[in-house]
Amino acid sequence: MEHGVVLCGANSYEQKYYFNEEDFGSLPESIKKELHIMCVLYTEDVGGVLTMEFDGEGNLQFTVEADESDYLFDEIGSALKIKQYQLEKRELLESLELYYRVFCLGEELSQ
């Protein structure tokens, strides 16, 4: 499986949060905080490892992994939480995709 450019992620096993400061350090602090909260809340509620990454076309993907021995990981809760984020944070997620397409992929803004 080909991985894209990681924006951020959280790991419930190591209780760590990661933000790709090198590629996305110029994002406003308020957006960085919102991403931090989203990722950490996800792993607190569901468990496992959540990564938000951009694919080759600039679409923001939620990637989830869980240890096979993690019987507390909630697969159904995971899908529901991601759907919830996609609905409630739609404007933020679409803005991040636009940012990535323009500033990282070099696409032109269409009017």
NORGI-V515024 format. One record per pair of residues at least 4 apart in sequence whose C-alpha atoms are under 6 Angstrom apart, sorted by the first residue. I is the first residue (numbers start at 1). GAP is how many residues later the second one is. Records with the same first field share a line. If there is no record, write none. Layout:
# NORGI-V515024
I->GAP ; GAP
This chain:
# NORGI-V515024
4->49 ; 50 ; 51
5->48 ; 49
6->47
7->13 ; 45 ; 46
8->10 ; 11 ; 12 ; 43 ; 44
9->8 ; 9 ; 30 ; 41 ; 42 ; 43
10->6 ; 7 ; 29 ; 30 ; 39 ; 40
11->4 ; 5 ; 38
12->31 ; 35 ; 36
20->4
21->4
37->4
42->4
43->4
46->27 ; 28 ; 32
47->26
48->17 ; 18
49->15 ; 16
50->13 ; 14
51->11 ; 12
52->9 ; 10
53->7 ; 8
54->4 ; 5 ; 6 ; 7
55->4
58->39 ; 43
59->38
74->4
77->4
84->4
85->4
86->4
99->4
100->4
101->4 ; 6
102->4 ; 5
